[in-house]
């Protein structure tokens, strides 16, 4: 983790401008093209959910602005983010909040996700949140091909943890599309950075899908 020098930081003026807002958050909705990803996940014996969590987290880590946080009144930048996500286990109807450390190998990451779900002994492991904010919060609504969504809201305007959700995929024009949403804090994230996340997520998804054996 690196502390940012406010005197030389090129984003200082934008940070201070948006921090004056009571709620500097905004949402962006889009359809992601995940054609071939389901087939890759099945062929690699990884879950589609784990593959999506992996791709979202990896893509956010590749856009530096998503790594900024405010800690103790200071701006810091983490080296990487880690996912905290919701899941339903077995026949349960109450979701669990699961945290895992991100790693670059999908197969290893998938094993970590499955192990964390199996070993979960509480619905909310809030201890994982203590003194940390190097997370991305991820949730899925696989029952709904939504066109827009919002998130529960903290009134802490320094909260810069991104929230990412996706819904039920659908077929259109021979492609598989996934409705997605991301909520960000404007103190660190402009539309340019959301666009870079979108482009990176699409490129990483295509790369992974194209790596499937033919």
Secondary structure as GFF3:
##gff-version 3
##sequence-region A 1 214
A	DSSP	beta_strand	2	3	.	.	.	ID=ss1
A	DSSP	alpha_helix	12	19	.	.	.	ID=ss2
A	DSSP	beta_strand	25	33	.	.	.	ID=ss3
A	DSSP	alpha_helix	37	43	.	.	.	ID=ss4
A	DSSP	alpha_helix	48	61	.	.	.	ID=ss5
A	DSSP	three_ten_helix	64	67	.	.	.	ID=ss6
A	DSSP	beta_strand	68	71	.	.	.	ID=ss7
A	DSSP	beta_strand	74	77	.	.	.	ID=ss8
A	DSSP	beta_strand	82	87	.	.	.	ID=ss9
A	DSSP	beta_strand	96	99	.	.	.	ID=ss10
A	DSSP	alpha_helix	106	119	.	.	.	ID=ss11
A	DSSP	three_ten_helix	126	129	.	.	.	ID=ss12
A	DSSP	beta_strand	135	140	.	.	.	ID=ss13
A	DSSP	beta_strand	163	166	.	.	.	ID=ss14
A	DSSP	beta_strand	170	172	.	.	.	ID=ss15
A	DSSP	beta_strand	175	185	.	.	.	ID=ss16
A	DSSP	alpha_helix	191	210	.	.	.	ID=ss17
###
